[in-house]
Amino acid sequence: MSVKTIFLSHSSKDIEKVRKIRDILETLEYEPLLFHMKCLDDNNDTLEDFIKKEIDARNIFVYCKSHNSESSVWVQKELNYIKDSSNKRLYEIDIEKPLSETLVDFLHTLANIIKKNKVFISCSHADRTISDTVTSLLENNGYEVIRYNTFSLEECDEHEHDIVSISKNGIFLPIITKNFLKSMYCMSEVEKVLYEDETNNVIFKPVCVNMLPALIQASLPVSANRYQMYNIGDISVMSKNDLNGLLTFIEKENKLY
């Protein structure tokens, strides 16, 4: 699935407003998906199945809220199906506002979408198998994943720049293992990101694999205690619930104070 496809849920009566949103997305090289099928009967079962399949194939949704959409049977069916589905990211904009305000709200929403759609995985090169599993999970759910398992000295400057950039513009996800805590590079990455958090609101999502919480707390900087961690036992035998739990953790707020 494309990480840049965004499903626009809207009333066909608002199509002109929604097309302006679509045009902005296309300018930014996103692939907005919208349906304008007012000619079809509201009780068309084939259409409902088709839309559900399209929703199943997407992960990012923008609800174009209006009086029309709130009273639309189809839009409400879409929203309920999206909310009942696992690991769907749903955002909302109010298109009843004047166009200038709507666009400001939309650009703010889009900034959140972009930030929460890019994930930098920090891990020890010795944990490549774990990193591969998490990367596959995220990519299959529409995330753009950046990771370094190893890098040369010539790449250090670029790597440090990426760390600072992703801490401001994406999700930083360290996979914390015994190997991670022994790695000078991994620990340096965590320190840089947590330092950025003093001046920027970073999204820090630590995933701990087969580790005692007390050992992690003793090893990481004190400022890491501001964040809730996600604990996994054996990642090679993770159940579907475990995988869904990890995705939910990535989406929800985990900063404690």
C-alpha angles and dihedrals in degrees: 000000000000115000088210099056114110122189112218112207109201147137115266086229088068095049096122093055092043092051089061089056089047091052092054091050092050090050087056090049095253122138108233115198118204135158124218103184106140090143093068124091116258091232095055104135093190091057092048092052090048093052092047090054090051091050091048089055094052135067105186122065134177117199110210097210120207141133087267095052093045090056095041115108091204096050092048090049089052093049094048091049092048093049092048092050121088123253099002118148110219123188129179136214127182108229092181088081121089111285094252091055092043091054092048090051091046094051089050089050091047091052089055091048092051093046094048093044097061118073127187111202115207114195144141116267086235089065097057093130092055091046091050091053094050092043092052091048093051096043091049087055096052103267125138106229127203121185144158118205091175136350139185126248089254089061096052096095092049090045093052090049090052091051092054092043096049092047087060099037108028148013120298110209116182115191100215117207135143087271091052093053090051093051116098090200095050094048090047090054092053091048092051093050094046089048089054088053089068089070104016132047099243125187104233114181111177115193114196119203119203093331134136111243091225091057092049093049091050093050104042126068114277091246089066087073088074088075132070113233131216113230123207129181113200106357092195091068100039113152125224088260090053091051092047089047091055092050091048090050091053091052101045129075110266102171106114099192 
